[in-house]
C-alpha cells in the first residue's frame, strides 16, 4: 500500500491560495513531501510601510 497523504493545515480558502497559481512542484523522497512553488502575479509594494 502506498503512503497516505496527510494534510496538516490549510492556509487559504482555495487550493494553493497561499502561493498563487502553482507553477512548479518537486517530490522530496528524503523528507517524504512535495514542495510547490507559485506565482502571485504582480504584487504592489509602495515601500513606505503603509
Secondary structure as a PSIPRED ss2 file (coil, helix, strand):
# PSIPRED VFORMAT (PSIPRED V4.0)

   1 X C   1.000  0.000  0.000
   2 X C   1.000  0.000  0.000
   3 X C   1.000  0.000  0.000
   4 X C   1.000  0.000  0.000
   5 X C   1.000  0.000  0.000
   6 X C   1.000  0.000  0.000
   7 X C   1.000  0.000  0.000
   8 X C   1.000  0.000  0.000
   9 X C   1.000  0.000  0.000
  10 X C   1.000  0.000  0.000
  11 X C   1.000  0.000  0.000
  12 X C   1.000  0.000  0.000
  13 X C   1.000  0.000  0.000
  14 X C   1.000  0.000  0.000
  15 X C   1.000  0.000  0.000
  16 X C   1.000  0.000  0.000
  17 X C   1.000  0.000  0.000
  18 X C   1.000  0.000  0.000
  19 X C   1.000  0.000  0.000
  20 X C   1.000  0.000  0.000
  21 X E   0.000  0.000  1.000
  22 X E   0.000  0.000  1.000
  23 X E   0.000  0.000  1.000
  24 X E   0.000  0.000  1.000
  25 X E   0.000  0.000  1.000
  26 X E   0.000  0.000  1.000
  27 X E   0.000  0.000  1.000
  28 X E   0.000  0.000  1.000
  29 X C   1.000  0.000  0.000
  30 X C   1.000  0.000  0.000
  31 X C   1.000  0.000  0.000
  32 X C   1.000  0.000  0.000
  33 X E   0.000  0.000  1.000
  34 X E   0.000  0.000  1.000
  35 X E   0.000  0.000  1.000
  36 X E   0.000  0.000  1.000
  37 X E   0.000  0.000  1.000
  38 X E   0.000  0.000  1.000
  39 X E   0.000  0.000  1.000
  40 X C   1.000  0.000  0.000
  41 X C   1.000  0.000  0.000
  42 X C   1.000  0.000  0.000
  43 X C   1.000  0.000  0.000
  44 X C   1.000  0.000  0.000
  45 X C   1.000  0.000  0.000
  46 X C   1.000  0.000  0.000
  47 X C   1.000  0.000  0.000
  48 X C   1.000  0.000  0.000
  49 X C   1.000  0.000  0.000
  50 X C   1.000  0.000  0.000
